[in-house]
Amino acid sequence: MGVTRASATDRFARKLLEVPYFTANDIVRELDVSRGTAYNAIENLEDAGLIEGVTGAEWGQEYKAVEVFDVFE
C-alpha cells in the first residue's frame, strides 16, 4: 500500500469526475490504499469543500463530489 495521505487525496480528487458518488470502500478499491488512508483522503476532500457526505450514516457513509452534482441541478 505505501501511498501517502496527500497523494491519495490528490489521486482521488482527480477521479471525482469518474466517480462522483462513492464510499470509503470505493477509494480503497480505486487507489489500492488502506481504509485509514481512504478516510484521511475523505477528510481532506471534505475540508477542501470538494465533497460532502450525503447519507449521514456513521457506517457506510456515502459521499458526493459537490461541484459535479451542482452542474446537474
JOLINDA-V476142 format. One record per residue. N is the residue number from 1. PSI is psi as a letter, one per 30 degrees, with the letter a starting at -180 (999 if undefined). Layout:
# JOLINDA-V476142
[[N/PSI] [N/PSI]]
This chain:
# JOLINDA-V476142
[[1/d] [2/g] [3/k] [4/l] [5/e] [6/e] [7/e] [8/e] [9/e] [10/e] [11/e] [12/e] [13/e] [14/f] [15/f] [16/f] [17/e] [18/e] [19/i] [20/f] [21/k] [22/l] [23/l] [24/e] [25/e] [26/e] [27/e] [28/e] [29/e] [30/e] [31/f] [32/h] [33/l] [34/l] [35/e] [36/e] [37/e] [38/e] [39/e] [40/e] [41/e] [42/e] [43/e] [44/e] [45/e] [46/e] [47/e] [48/f] [49/g] [50/f] [51/l] [52/l] [53/k] [54/f] [55/f] [56/g] [57/k] [58/e] [59/k] [60/g] [61/k] [62/k] [63/l] [64/l] [65/j] [66/e] [67/e] [68/e] [69/f] [70/e] [71/e] [72/f] [73/999]]
